[in-house]
Amino acid sequence: MSLEFSVTRPCRLGNVPQWDMETDVVVVGFGAAGACAAIEAAQAGAVVTLFEVASGSGGTSALSGGEIYLGGGGGTPAQQQAGFVDDTEDLYRYLLMAGGPDADEPKVRTYADGSRAHYDWLVEQGLTYKNTYLPERMLEPETDDCLIWSGSEEAWPFSGNAKPCPRGHTPQWAGWGGGRMLMDVLAARVVKLGVDVRYDSRVLALIADKANNVHGVVVRINGQTRYARARSGVVLCAGGFVMNRDMVRRHAPGLLRANEPIGSPGDDGSGILMGISVGGAAIHMDQGFVSLPFYAPESLIKGVFVNERGQRFINEDCYHGRIGHHIMQQLGDRIYLLVDSATYQQPAEFTRIGIAAAGDTWEEVEHDLGMPAGTLSATVSNYNRHAADGADPLFHKAAKWLKPLDEPPFVALDCRVDYAFYPHFTLGGLDTLPTGQVLSEKRVPIHGLYAAGRTSCGLPRWGGGYSSGMSLADATFFGRQAGRHAAASACRS
Amino acid sequence: MSLEFSVTRPCRLGNVPQWDMETDVVVVGFGAAGACAAIEAAQAGAVVTLFEVASGSGGTSALSGGEIYLGGGGGTPAQQQAGFVDDTEDLYRYLLMAGGPDADEPKVRTYADGSRAHYDWLVEQGLTYKNTYLPERMLEPETDDCLIWSGSEEAWPFSGNAKPCPRGHTPQWAGWGGGRMLMDVLAARVVKLGVDVRYDSRVLALIADKANNVHGVVVRINGQTRYARARSGVVLCAGGFVMNRDMVRRHAPGLLRANEPIGSPGDDGSGILMGISVGGAAIHMDQGFVSLPFYAPESLIKGVFVNERGQRFINEDCYHGRIGHHIMQQLGDRIYLLVDSATYQQPAEFTRIGIAAAGDTWEEVEHDLGMPAGTLSATVSNYNRHAADGADPLFHKAAKWLKPLDEPPFVALDCRVDYAFYPHFTLGGLDTLPTGQVLSEKRVPIHGLYAAGRTSCGLPRWGGGYSSGMSLADATFFGRQAGRHAAASACRS
């Protein structure tokens, strides 16, 4: 009998011919969330099997900078050494605001309370942090330093809501790409704890009974279909759906304007679809991270973004992902960053930000861009007048970034949506409790099913509030909760 | 044995104790979509049972103006009498653009080709249209006239894409509220065709086999739980989810800024949730119609909308729902409509649009609104300069609405998002084929399940493209397709 399996339809328990494998906890996906889930479950005494579709560990986490958004509890060693006292309530207020109009308060509370200890846990796993602080605004340290400003903490409106503190923690690793090192450390722990790791193993479907309680997975290993029983729980850590362009079109078509999906091939939505197949609710599926990583050089933050009508639309000192979020909401694809000779520095080559126009007056630049007289030039004139007083009454950009753009020549940098580098990934996913339990539309937990990382809708769920390190913070922390909870369920059964 | 049912979980076929009722086609919901589905199914010879949770017909359709977006094929009688030739391809291009970044091309094609004949069908059901044309811009006729401009056809960017034509058809009914009459006519047809209509009947869950093929519904009638078999299909026409504020929060939190949900209590998402429960995909769940119905009086269209930074953001001559869509994307809740003494007329009382500031110069108004000098006043100054030449280089407002706002006193009308009247409803729902068949995430039809109206994601699926009458057009037309297809399935079985 040939059975076809689909991530959109569970295999019913009655159709399982035999259990080819039995374990307590099945973890699907070997990115950061899956690794942390496996570590906690194994440490709690559960037998853990981890299926990864690729031939090695890492997932999309290994493609990242390895930066994790951490703080609270008075501060991590890096924060303290740099002179910051990071109060848990400030972290809580920042994350709540960053969660947008439907922030997940219980998760924010749990993470704010537990973030400081999570730092210690990461160190216990073998990660090292140099405990140094780089005050300049950047995407990631080019060195092996640790702490940076990685969000909109110092920018309006966040700055008025929570005392700003830098919280981006990058492990000690020279240059970009610390995510690979992060994953190697976590993967080594997973192996050391005796987790049964199966690579080249594609999970095809969940196995569920009629009431949609989850009992295991159908998995394809070496061309063979295997039925794996999970006595206590399946933890879906299979990434988001940015690589499934059909799903993006149907759920998050606004992201189609951005041109660079960030992810690994595994970010095909299969984890989310499996959760839906047994009644899980996928929420905020329209939301994504979209960025224009225009700094460093940080002097460009002193520039002014305008849309194709010469209008400002954002305080330029907020996080580049918040700026990307607002760029996507502008009518028209032409976006410019205006700078003068004192603030101009060449943007990083990979950003594909070139020069659209230059002139000795802003009127000349305005004219060269084909904008009506009195649009861009009036915007700059207004900006300059107030910047000279250290004020930005329209967008409340912080004083340290305010400088009149009055030193010719003047330049409009070309940040066209259809040409410049706009990386993006998805933030929508399965609704979960802080324990990782997947919830139905009525918010009832689905027995035996957990999710973490971008398969779930976690702390980051609103493009306007994303900060670097937030997705890894969510994946590692709530991956741990899911693994621990699934293991506890194992001990009870 | 007490069984608990949930719209989020199908009742499995094996758990059905007996069939209390048997029919060919079950229709859930007696709004426009359900009525049209029932009519077509019955006319095709199927035995039809319609369950409605309320005590009478109508649903949300009966709360509307009864206006239907119709045209193509050279024009309806009303269009032709008014001198318009409405080419099918213009209707097609308009609807495709109005569908936004993931327009449903097959549905747009089907509707454009079939809209003209759909008009005849509506007349055959007993609706009467006066075939008169009102050229003024309005929400609905206050008289029993028929044809109005009900979308953004004449406005940029739609006007450059398809030859404009008015397509809002209101049945002959004196004053607002033609939706009640529309539904009475359709309901009379339903009854005349022998459809078994059951009021006060709440469908609790779908009945499905292990492969999620749908076989019927569990329904609560007079306090009794009944198992109703649908030999060939269940058609979900149970409305949208705007009244389920938890669902709105998790899927469309952007709509929470609007303050007036438009719907009946039945718009609780139950139809969508039942579809999801058997593997149906819900798409574009973030999208909604949000309006600021600021005209009539149409002279207000000659005004200028600005956000709280004094910036324009839209051509004011587009449909009020498109303006509402863009208002929701502005930072900040303060929105003003600027008019001068020549263009000012009092907005309708129900809009709660009052006067925020007035002055003899725009600088005075700007100051009174607390805006920095040179913001609002520069916006108006630029606008006026070009309007005097009949041009709007920034937003391409059509010449007929362009008039310099230069006759004092000047007025800023207060359209605050947190106070003025912002009606809204949801546009996301189940993905369907033009036949009404509900699709999985992989776009595979779910056997025995159909959806229409706002339970489905139809022609209207993007807030920026909504036009009055589009939802009823979609509900009536694709309700018919669903009923016909389900009945054909009955004949085959």
Boltz contact constraints between the chains, C-beta under 6 A:
constraints:
  - contact:
      token1: [A, 8]
      token2: [B, 279]
      max_distance: 6.0
  - contact:
      token1: [A, 8]
      token2: [B, 440]
      max_distance: 6.0
  - contact:
      token1: [A, 8]
      token2: [B, 441]
      max_distance: 6.0
  - contact:
      token1: [A, 8]
      token2: [B, 442]
      max_distance: 6.0
  - contact:
      token1: [A, 12]
      token2: [B, 210]
      max_distance: 6.0
  - contact:
      token1: [A, 101]
      token2: [B, 253]
      max_distance: 6.0
  - contact:
      token1: [A, 101]
      token2: [B, 256]
      max_distance: 6.0
  - contact:
      token1: [A, 102]
      token2: [B, 249]
      max_distance: 6.0
  - contact:
      token1: [A, 102]
      token2: [B, 253]
      max_distance: 6.0
  - contact:
      token1: [A, 210]
      token2: [B, 12]
      max_distance: 6.0
  - contact:
      token1: [A, 249]
      token2: [B, 102]
      max_distance: 6.0
  - contact:
      token1: [A, 250]
      token2: [B, 283]
      max_distance: 6.0
  - contact:
      token1: [A, 253]
      token2: [B, 101]
      max_distance: 6.0
  - contact:
      token1: [A, 253]
      token2: [B, 102]
      max_distance: 6.0
  - contact:
      token1: [A, 256]
      token2: [B, 101]
      max_distance: 6.0
  - contact:
      token1: [A, 273]
      token2: [B, 441]
      max_distance: 6.0
  - contact:
      token1: [A, 279]
      token2: [B, 8]
      max_distance: 6.0
  - contact:
      token1: [A, 283]
      token2: [B, 250]
      max_distance: 6.0
  - contact:
      token1: [A, 286]
      token2: [B, 286]
      max_distance: 6.0
  - contact:
      token1: [A, 309]
      token2: [B, 394]
      max_distance: 6.0
  - contact:
      token1: [A, 311]
      token2: [B, 311]
      max_distance: 6.0
  - contact:
      token1: [A, 329]
      token2: [B, 329]
      max_distance: 6.0
  - contact:
      token1: [A, 372]
      token2: [B, 393]
      max_distance: 6.0
  - contact:
      token1: [A, 374]
      token2: [B, 382]
      max_distance: 6.0
  - contact:
      token1: [A, 378]
      token2: [B, 378]
      max_distance: 6.0
  - contact:
      token1: [A, 382]
      token2: [B, 374]
      max_distance: 6.0
  - contact:
      token1: [A, 393]
      token2: [B, 372]
      max_distance: 6.0
  - contact:
      token1: [A, 394]
      token2: [B, 309]
      max_distance: 6.0
  - contact:
      token1: [A, 440]
      token2: [B, 8]
      max_distance: 6.0
  - contact:
      token1: [A, 441]
      token2: [B, 8]
      max_distance: 6.0
  - contact:
      token1: [A, 441]
      token2: [B, 273]
      max_distance: 6.0
  - contact:
      token1: [A, 442]
      token2: [B, 8]
      max_distance: 6.0
